[in-house]
Amino acid sequence: MNTLLNHAAAAVLSLALVACATPPPAPVEIRSGTIEQIVSRQLVTVDHLASPRRALQLLIDYQIQSLPVLQNGKLLGIVTTDDFLREFSYGQMTCANRGL
């Protein structure tokens, strides 16, 4: 199994273990304030012309679950780890057969 699929499989396994082994969380009290107070300031993004391989490498390198996609500095959409797992499960991505 190549490196890319190893990372994807490990991510799925990790999420499954957390979901099964972790007791339901206690109710969380949401404090007052704004999203601005909790939003991440060190944003990792990818250009819309980047390859899927580059986007996946950023997700892995920064250990993040979603990646904003920009076109001319404006938000075009997001790509997520779920998007890649779905594509790999159906075998449609050409990089699924090669390592990063």
Backbone bond lengths (Angstrom), bond angles and torsions (degrees), N, CA, C in turn:
res aa  C-N    CA-C-N  psi(-1)  N-CA   C-N-CA  omega(-1)  CA-C   N-CA-C  phi
1 M - - - 1.458 - - 1.532 107.75 -
2 N 1.332 117.11 137.30 1.460 118.96 -176.64 1.523 111.64 -81.55
3 T 1.321 114.67 172.17 1.465 121.62 -175.03 1.516 112.31 -59.49
4 L 1.329 116.99 -44.37 1.454 121.71 -177.87 1.525 111.31 -60.30
5 L 1.304 116.55 -46.74 1.458 119.83 179.36 1.522 111.30 -69.53
6 N 1.321 117.96 -32.43 1.464 120.43 175.55 1.519 110.50 -60.59
7 H 1.340 116.90 -44.82 1.468 120.62 179.03 1.524 110.62 -63.82
8 A 1.327 116.72 -43.54 1.461 120.40 -179.88 1.526 110.68 -63.47
9 A 1.325 116.74 -43.60 1.465 120.34 179.85 1.526 110.85 -65.50
10 A 1.328 116.90 -40.31 1.460 120.36 178.71 1.525 110.74 -64.13
11 A 1.333 116.86 -38.35 1.472 120.58 179.32 1.523 110.54 -64.78
12 V 1.324 116.88 -43.75 1.462 120.67 179.38 1.517 110.23 -64.56
13 L 1.319 117.07 -44.59 1.455 121.52 179.60 1.522 110.45 -62.52
14 S 1.336 116.83 -44.20 1.459 120.21 179.83 1.520 111.17 -60.86
15 L 1.327 116.89 -45.06 1.464 120.51 179.33 1.527 111.12 -63.91
16 A 1.323 116.79 -39.09 1.462 120.51 179.31 1.527 111.09 -66.25
17 L 1.317 116.72 -42.59 1.465 120.08 179.15 1.522 111.25 -64.10
18 V 1.313 116.28 -41.91 1.460 119.78 178.62 1.521 110.24 -63.50
19 A 1.315 116.83 -43.87 1.464 120.91 -178.42 1.528 111.67 -64.22
20 C 1.336 116.43 -38.09 1.464 120.02 -176.49 1.524 112.78 -84.57
21 A 1.317 117.78 -33.45 1.462 120.61 -171.59 1.525 114.07 -94.39
22 T 1.292 116.53 -16.58 1.456 119.66 -175.74 1.526 110.31 -93.12
23 P 1.330 117.28 128.60 1.462 118.45 176.58 1.523 109.89 -66.11
24 P 1.316 117.38 156.29 1.457 119.19 179.79 1.526 109.65 -57.24
25 P 1.317 116.73 139.70 1.465 119.17 -178.57 1.517 111.37 -69.26
26 A 1.316 114.07 151.97 1.460 119.47 175.15 1.525 107.81 -69.71
27 P 1.312 116.94 154.76 1.468 118.18 177.42 1.526 110.46 -55.91
28 V 1.308 115.06 136.71 1.452 120.85 -177.28 1.520 109.23 -101.09
29 E 1.303 114.44 131.16 1.456 118.68 176.02 1.518 107.47 -85.75
30 I 1.313 116.23 123.78 1.452 120.80 -179.98 1.519 108.18 -89.53
31 R 1.315 113.78 121.27 1.461 117.53 -177.81 1.522 109.82 -78.54
32 S 1.298 114.44 158.13 1.455 118.57 179.22 1.516 109.54 -74.65
33 G 1.278 116.36 163.10 1.452 121.72 -179.23 1.514 109.82 134.94
34 T 1.323 115.38 -157.48 1.462 120.50 -178.12 1.524 110.82 -127.42
35 I 1.296 115.78 163.36 1.463 121.58 176.17 1.527 110.20 -60.62
36 E 1.317 116.76 -32.52 1.459 121.15 179.82 1.524 112.08 -54.07
37 Q 1.325 117.11 -28.89 1.460 121.37 -178.35 1.532 112.96 -76.16
38 I 1.328 117.86 -19.07 1.468 119.73 -176.95 1.527 114.03 -119.51
39 V 1.316 117.94 -6.97 1.458 121.18 -176.26 1.528 110.84 -68.59
40 S 1.326 115.81 146.71 1.463 121.42 177.28 1.523 109.57 -71.37
41 R 1.313 116.11 133.21 1.469 120.90 -179.13 1.532 111.88 -93.82
42 Q 1.323 117.55 -20.46 1.461 121.28 -179.13 1.525 108.64 -99.04
43 L 1.313 115.08 79.49 1.453 121.66 -173.71 1.523 111.60 -80.10
44 V 1.319 116.29 130.41 1.459 122.66 174.42 1.523 105.60 -100.73
45 T 1.338 117.09 126.78 1.460 121.63 -178.66 1.526 109.73 -130.91
46 V 1.320 115.27 170.08 1.457 121.28 176.21 1.532 107.83 -137.06
47 D 1.329 116.23 145.02 1.453 121.33 177.45 1.524 110.05 -75.99
48 H 1.313 116.58 148.46 1.465 120.83 -177.08 1.534 113.05 -64.33
49 L 1.321 118.12 -18.12 1.461 121.13 178.70 1.536 112.87 -92.49
50 A 1.330 117.66 -2.02 1.469 121.19 178.85 1.525 109.74 -68.18
51 S 1.296 115.22 157.31 1.471 120.19 178.81 1.529 110.27 -77.22
52 P 1.328 117.00 155.15 1.467 119.45 173.77 1.531 111.26 -56.87
53 R 1.321 116.57 -34.95 1.469 121.70 178.50 1.528 110.38 -59.20
54 R 1.352 117.45 -42.83 1.468 121.63 179.44 1.521 110.65 -65.01
55 A 1.329 116.82 -43.74 1.465 120.80 179.96 1.527 110.59 -62.10
56 L 1.326 116.59 -44.31 1.460 120.04 179.69 1.527 111.01 -64.98
57 Q 1.326 116.82 -39.10 1.463 119.60 179.01 1.531 110.61 -62.83
58 L 1.333 117.88 -38.73 1.467 120.91 177.48 1.529 111.07 -64.83
59 L 1.332 117.18 -42.48 1.463 120.97 177.89 1.531 110.59 -58.99
60 I 1.324 116.24 -43.03 1.471 120.95 -179.46 1.527 111.08 -70.78
61 D 1.335 116.53 -48.61 1.467 120.88 -176.28 1.524 112.67 -60.34
62 Y 1.324 116.29 -40.86 1.471 120.33 -176.85 1.535 112.92 -95.37
63 Q 1.333 116.22 1.28 1.468 122.35 179.35 1.531 111.17 49.66
64 I 1.334 114.01 52.19 1.465 121.08 179.13 1.520 109.20 -118.35
65 Q 1.309 116.58 160.72 1.464 121.87 -176.18 1.523 113.67 -101.06
66 S 1.333 117.08 -17.60 1.462 119.89 179.38 1.520 109.92 -143.96
67 L 1.325 114.90 151.47 1.451 121.34 -173.65 1.529 108.62 -136.30
68 P 1.331 117.59 115.31 1.466 119.76 176.69 1.533 110.64 -64.00
69 V 1.318 116.02 137.53 1.464 122.48 178.00 1.528 107.38 -106.65
70 L 1.343 115.63 124.15 1.458 120.62 -176.08 1.525 111.50 -111.23
71 Q 1.329 115.35 145.68 1.461 122.38 171.66 1.520 106.60 -128.55
72 N 1.322 116.64 116.30 1.472 122.01 -176.92 1.525 111.30 54.59
73 G 1.339 116.64 39.67 1.455 121.37 177.01 1.518 115.03 79.12
74 K 1.326 118.10 1.22 1.469 121.44 179.76 1.524 109.95 -111.91
75 L 1.321 115.01 145.04 1.459 120.76 -178.34 1.525 110.75 -65.44
76 L 1.322 115.30 123.24 1.455 121.98 177.86 1.522 110.38 -100.35
77 G 1.350 116.28 -32.86 1.459 122.13 -178.48 1.514 109.18 171.05
78 I 1.330 115.91 -165.05 1.460 120.60 175.47 1.524 108.84 -135.03
79 V 1.312 115.24 153.60 1.454 121.90 171.33 1.527 105.76 -120.36
80 T 1.325 116.53 139.74 1.460 120.66 -175.14 1.523 111.75 -124.62
81 T 1.313 115.12 166.61 1.466 119.47 175.50 1.528 109.99 -61.15
82 D 1.319 117.31 -34.73 1.472 120.46 176.76 1.519 111.38 -61.16
83 D 1.334 117.29 -37.66 1.469 120.31 177.89 1.524 110.50 -59.88
84 F 1.336 116.14 -44.61 1.465 119.52 -179.57 1.523 111.29 -69.55
85 L 1.314 117.96 -41.73 1.471 119.78 178.75 1.522 111.11 -61.48
86 R 1.318 116.72 -39.31 1.470 120.48 178.04 1.531 109.83 -64.46
87 E 1.324 117.32 -45.03 1.466 120.86 -179.92 1.529 111.36 -64.24
88 F 1.331 116.71 -42.16 1.464 119.39 179.42 1.521 111.62 -66.69
89 S 1.307 116.85 -35.58 1.468 119.05 -178.45 1.523 111.66 -66.05
90 Y 1.319 116.63 -28.20 1.464 120.01 177.89 1.519 112.11 -96.41
91 G 1.344 116.92 -3.65 1.462 121.51 175.65 1.512 115.08 68.32
92 Q 1.330 117.80 26.10 1.460 120.15 -175.69 1.524 113.75 -88.46
93 M 1.322 118.04 -20.26 1.461 119.39 -177.74 1.520 109.96 -85.78
94 T 1.319 115.97 131.84 1.464 119.37 -178.36 1.523 111.73 -66.60
95 C 1.333 118.16 -28.94 1.464 119.12 -179.29 1.522 112.05 -78.52
96 A 1.326 119.01 -1.11 1.465 121.53 178.88 1.527 110.87 -67.23
97 N 1.324 117.09 -21.61 1.448 120.61 -177.83 1.523 113.40 -97.37
98 R 1.349 116.76 0.74 1.460 121.23 -179.12 1.515 109.42 -129.57
99 G 1.326 116.03 155.51 1.462 120.81 175.51 1.518 110.61 -74.91
100 L 1.321 115.51 167.12 1.464 119.35 176.63 1.497 109.24 -74.47
